[in-house]
Amino acid sequence: MTNHKNMKFTLKIWRQKDAKSKGKFVTYKITDISSECSFLEMLDILNEQLINKNEEPVVFDHDCREGICGMCSLYINGRPHGPDDAITTCQLHMRKFRDGDTIVIEPWRARPFPVIRDLMIDRSAFDKIIQEGGFISVNTGGAADANSILISKLPADLSMDAAACIGCGACVATCKNASAMLFVAAKVSHFALLPQGRPEAKERVRRMVAKMDELGFGNCTNTFACEVECPKLISVSNIARMNREFLCAKVG
């Protein structure tokens, strides 16, 4: 049995026409919001009300609404994805707020993530980093049995943990330097820990780190904010692994 109740909120939402336009916060009042409503459903209700008043709806990113696509990139009351741990915005519910709260909603703030409109940002920078090295080109011949290459449990588990990264960008948004180190490290670890990824390991890490720097992401200063705000709890130990891989690639 849930303690369902209807709630009211004051929303301060960032509105911006495009990356070149000056943005500003616009205040909206919203009432009769169920405590069991998800955050994105609350924004849907707001947009319905705005459309009914012939006003421009708030543009925000979303897709699966199941916590696996990484699209719902919102900075809520000073935290990526809002006041909860290990969740995406679509998994956040209004019961995490108090009735009558003022909620400040912004897009990710990072130079490599320009605003497309309102709360929607362009995260194609992540795609460009993956394109630089997120692949293997080993000639495997015919289709092999899944267990033909034996992999011990620890590296397999660590690789799968790294592969859980959904590329949402919360690590960049929460970092004071807008560093993408956790994201890149997760993608590097995903392959570096498996034998299939070793033949191209040196070239992969060099290319991905170079692209990350080229796109304007900042440096890591080990505050661990990225790990705290990551919805999939990607460990900063992956950054240490990437640094080792990079150093070996440089001297090898």
Buried (B, 14 or more C-beta within 10 A) or exposed (E): EEEEEEBEBEBBBBBBBEEEEEBEEBEBEBEEBBBEBBBBBBBBBBBEBBEEEEEEBBBBBBEEBEBBBBBBBBBBBEBBBBBBEEBBBBBBBBBBBEEEBEBBBBBBBBEBBBBBBBBBBBBEBBEBBBEBBBEBEEEEEEEEEEEEEEBEEEBEEBBEBBBBBBBBBBBBBBBEBBBBBBBBBBBBBBBBBBEEBBEBBBEBBBBBBBBBEEBEBBEBEEBBBBBBBBBBEBBBBBBEBBBEBBEEBEEE
